[in-house]
Amino acid sequence: MKKINFLPFLAATILFTACSKDDDSLDDQVDHNDDHKNVSLLISDVNSTEINFLNPYSKEVQTYQASYAKGAVYATESGRYGVITHRDNNYTETFNIGGEIDHGDHSHDLGETGLAAIGFESEKPTHFKSEHGYVAVYNDGDATLSIFNEETIVNSSAVKHIATGTVAHHGAMVFFKNGTIAVTNLGDGASLPLKVHIINEDGEVVSDEEQSLVTSGIHGSAGNNTTAIFGSNTGVLVVDDSGDQKIIDYPSSFEENVWFGSLLATSSSNLFVGYTTSKGVYFIDIDTEEITPIHETTELFKCMVSKDKEEIVSLTKSGELKVTDVSTKTAVFNTVLSVDMDTESTGHTSVTSSIDYYDNYLFVSVPSTKKVIQYSLDDMEISNEFQLNITPYQFKVLAYDIEH
């Protein structure tokens, strides 16, 4: 069952902000609301199974019940669905943005908003990917993949569980456009994997053993249509869909045991992003094999790419925010947030601020005050503060449209 409420005290603020940009255009105000009808934040709670579905433009908050508290929240490739993993409870569930998209002479019914048909048990669901129409969860508990097609989430519970040709470890994977999957192989490692091989959709290893280079430990992955990269202490491991592999060395300025444990793909097929808290954010050019700085800092807090993968968002613990355009490699926004974030972490169970980025707005959760802050990068100021009844654990922006 869901509950719906509104944040009325924000209505005047939003209306004033919208009108101040174009006081003479009522049509623009109406169109703005229509454009954001299918944009909302899916927010999990630290302490309970309650999840909030907040539309920051209409101020509507819908309340639903997840299966467990403290769910890790992800958005699918299209932005239409959320995926919530519960690693400690061995469970994954899905959420449909729902609603209707009106295109004047016709409309698109997205179904009912709320928990969707797909939900399944697996051993320690941890790593998430949504690529090329597939949605997958890597299960650390038994080194399996749980795979389903995004378009089936709303009306089917079909999930395929496959072995990956190795034993349990903290793993990662990338889907290639040809349907094969680059996935980590524990090898002789203790907890972190040392190698990567390629499997098909049935879990059969299709790359040759001699193609798999041995590293000193792997964490993090990203991919484009034909290439996957993995973070490693040895260097950035690059894996082609043919199975061929190479390692790109880190810059000489990187100290021993400093490496990229997190990686992101961009809109450019040859450019990836690697980041580490102690050195900052860097471009990785897999063609030239160069690693160059985007945002150098010793206190990196968060890093992500925009939904279209054309911008890189990086944020430090002190609030220094930088948004970098991929095509030009230059900063389009550079400011310091006037937001008191929760940045201190003492381990994986710590509750800190989360961020997401949409339409030149940065959304920041502040668990200690039960708030989500909406920051306008165009105006370089806080545009809204949403006071919640839950303590936000993780959230993602779900945003979906059909252009016909």
N, C-alpha and C positions, 0 to 999 in steps of 0.2 A: 504494500500500500504506500502511496505517496502523499506527501503534504505539500501544499503550495503556500508560500507567503511572499510578501514584497518588502522592499526596503524603502518605505515612503519618505524617510527623511533625506534620501539622496535625490529624489525626483526633481526638486527645484534646482539643485546643483547641476544635474545632467542637462536639464532644459536650458538653463542659463548658458552652459558651456556650448551646447549645440547652436543656440540662437546667436551667441556672440560672434561666431565665425561667419554667419551670413544672415543678418537680421531680416533681410528683405525677401528671403526665399523660403516660404512655407513648404514648397514641394521638396526642397533639399532635406528638410527635417523629416518629412514622411518617408522619403526614399532611404534616408539613413537608417531609420528603424527597420524598414523592410529588409535592407541589406544584411542586418545583423540578427534577423529572426532566428537563424540557425547557427548562432555562435553562443557557446556557453562553456563554463568551467566545470569540470567534473572533479569533485573534491572529496577525498577520503578523510576519515576522522581518526585521530590518534587513539581515542579511548572507547569508541563504540563502533557498531556496524553501520551507523548512519552515514550516508553520503549525500552531499549537496550538489545540485545542478543549478548553477548560478548564471543567468544571462546578465552581463554587466551593463547592457544597453537598455533593457526593459526593467531591470532590477528584480525580476521574478526569481525566486528560489524554490526549486522543487526538491523534496526530500524523499530518499529511497533507502532501502535497507540492503547493504551488501551481506555477504555470508560471514565475513570476519572484519575485525577492526584493522587499522594500519595497512590498508591495501596499497601496493605500488601501482600507480595509475599511468597508463600509456594511451596514446591516440593511434589509430590505424592510419595507414597510408593516405586514405581519402579524407580523413578527418571526421567521418560519419559515426564511427564507433569508438568507444573506450574499451580498453582491456585492463582488468584489475587482477593482479597476481597476489597471492597470499603464500609466500615462500614457506613460512613456518607452519602453515596449515595445509600445505600440499594441494592447493586449490587455485583455479583460475576461472574468472567469469567475465562476461562481456556486457556492454551497455550501448543502447541505441539512442542516438541524438533525437530521433523521431521528428514529428511535426510535419509541416507541409510547405513546399516551395511553390509560390505562386508566380507564374510567368505570364499573367494576363489572360491569354486565350486558352491556357491549360495550366495544370498544376501537377506536382509530384508528391505523392503521399509516401512519407518515409516511415510510416508505422507509428506505433505507440512509443513514446519516450519511456525509457526505463531499462531494467535488466533484460538482456536479450537471451536468445535460445541457447547459445553455447556456454556451457560451464562444465568443467572437468577436473578430475583429480589427477595429480602426477607428483613425482618425487622432487620436492624443492624447486618449483618453477622460478627461474631467476632471470635469464637473459631474454629480452624481447626483440623481435624484428617484425616489420610489416613492409614487405617489398614485393613488387611485381605481382600484386594481387594476393600474395600469400600472407598469412599471419602465422608466426611461429613463436614458441616458447621453448627455451633450452632448460631442461630439467637437470640441475646439478646432482640430484640424488641418485640417478642411474644413467646419466649421459644419454638420455633420449631426447628426441624432439617431438613436441606436440604441434601439429600443423593443421590449419584449416584455411579455406578460401574466404576472403573478406566478404564477398557478396552473399555468402550463405549465413552470415551471423544472425540476421534478423529472423530467419525462418527454418533454420536447420541446426541440429546439434551434432553434426558429423565432424569428428576430430580424428585425425590419423596420428598414431603414436609410432615412431620408428626408432630403432637403435641407430647409433652413429658410428659404430665400429671401434669403440674404445670403452674404457671403464669410467666410473663416476669421477667427476672433477668439476671445478668452477670453469665452465666452458663458454664458448661463444660461436656464432655462426654468421654467414652471409649467404643470401640467395642470389644466384646468377640468373640472368634473363633466360638462359637456355634450360632452366629448371633444375640444374644441379646445385649442390650446396657445399660451400667451403666450411668445414667445421673443425674445431680443435681436437687434438689427439693427445691424451695425457703422456704417452710415451713412457719414459723413465722418470717422469716428474712425480713429485709428492702430492701437491694440491693444484698448483698451476700447471696447465698443459705446456708441452715443449714443442709440439709440432701441429701442422694443419694438413688434413687431407680432404679430398672431394668425394662426396657421396651422391647417389641419385635419390629420387623421392621414395624409394623403397628401403633406403638405408644401406645399399650396397656400395662399397668403396670402389670408385671408378678411376682414381688416379693411381699412379705407380708409387710404390714405397720409396723408391730412390728420389722421387721428386720432392719429398717432404724434407725441408731443411730443419735442422735441430737448433732450437734457441735455448735461452736460459730461463724462459718463463714467459707466458703470454697472457695478456688481459686486454680486453677491448677489441672491437671490430667495426668496420664500416665497408660499404661496397658501392660500386656503380654497376652497370649492366654486365660487365665482363671481368671486373677486377675486384678483389677483396684485399683489405689491409688489416693487419693485426698488430697491436702494441706488444712490444717485447723489450726486455732489458738488453738484448743483443742488438737491436735495431728495429726499424719498422719492417715487418714481414709483408711482402707483396705477393699475392697469389692470383694467377690468371685462371680463367675457367678451363683452360687446357691442362691445368695442374702445374705449370711452370711457376717457379718461385724465385724471389730474390730478396735481399735485405738492404735497406737504405740506412746508412749510418747516421747517427745523431750528430748535431753540430759539435765542434770541439769545445764549445763553451759549456756543454752539459757535463756535470760532474759524474763520477762513477755512481751507478745505481739510480740515476735520474733518467726516467723514460716515460713514454706516453702510455698510460694505462687506460686512456679514453680517446676514442676516435670518432670522427663524424664525416659523412659524405657531403659534398656541395653540388651545386648545379653544373659545375665544370667537371668533366669526366676524368681529367688528370689531376685535379686538385682535391685534396682531403685536408682535414683539420685534426691535429693532435694537440692534447693539452695535458698539463700537469700543474699541480698547485704551486710548486716551488719555482717554476720557470715561466709559466704563462701559456699562451695560445700561439700555435704555429701552423702555417701552411705546409703541406707535404705534397710536393710535385712528383708524381710517380714517373713522369717522363724524363725530367731533368735530374731526378733523384736529389733535389735540393729541399732543405727544410729551412724556412724563413719565418721571422717573427711577425705575428699579428698584434699581439698584446702582451708585452713582456711585463711580468709582475711576479713577486715572490709571495703574493697572498691571493691567488686566484680562488674564487668561491664557486662560480657557476659558469658554464659555457654551453651553448646550444646553437643550432642553425634554425633559421626561419622555416616555415612550412614549405615554401618554394625552394629552399636551400640556396637562396641568392644572397642571404645576409648571415653574418656570424655575430652572435651576441655573447659578450664576455663581461663578467661582473666580478669585482674584487670584494673582499670582506669589508673594506672601508667604503664601499659604495661606488667606486669608480666604474662607470658603465661605458662600454664601447660597442658600437654596432658597425661592422665592417662589410662593405660591398665586395662580393666575391669577384665580379668581373673586372673591377678597377683596383682591387686590393687596397682601397682607401676607406677611411672612417667616414660614415655618413652621420653618425651621432656620437658625441663624446661629452659626457657630463658626469656629475657626481649626484647620486640619488640622495634625496632628503628623506630617507626611510631607515628607521631603526630595525635592521634585520636580525634574525637569530642565526648567527654564523658559527657558533662554537660547537664542535663535535668531539665527543669522547669515544665514538665507536659507531658501529652499524646501527645500533638501536637509538642513537641520538635523533632528536627531532629538531630540524633546522628549517630555515626558509627555503621555499622552492620558487622557481620562476617559470614563466612562459611568455611568449612574444606573439602578438597578433596585431596587424593593421597599425603599426607604429605605436602600439601600447605595450608596455611591459607590465606584466602582472606578477606581484610578489606576495607570497604568503608570509604571515608573521604569527607563528603558532602561539607564542607567549601572550599575545593580545587577542587571539582568535579573529584575526583580520586577514583580508586580502586587499592589497593596495593596487590601484590601477594608475600607472604613471604614463603620462603623455610625453612621447619623445619630441613631438612637434612643438609643444609648448614648454618642454623641459620642466614640468611640474606635476605634482600629484593631482589627478583629475577626480578620483573617487577613492573612498575607503569603505569597504564592505565589512560590517561587523557581523560575524557568524555566531551561531549557537554551538558550533562544533569547534574542536581544535584541529585546524587543517594539518594533515600529515603530508600528502602529496596531491598534486592536481595537474591537469592538462586542459588546454583549450581544445574543445571539439568544434570544428567549423566546417560546414559542408554546403555545397551548392551544385546545381546542375545547370550547365550553360545552354540549355535548349528547352 
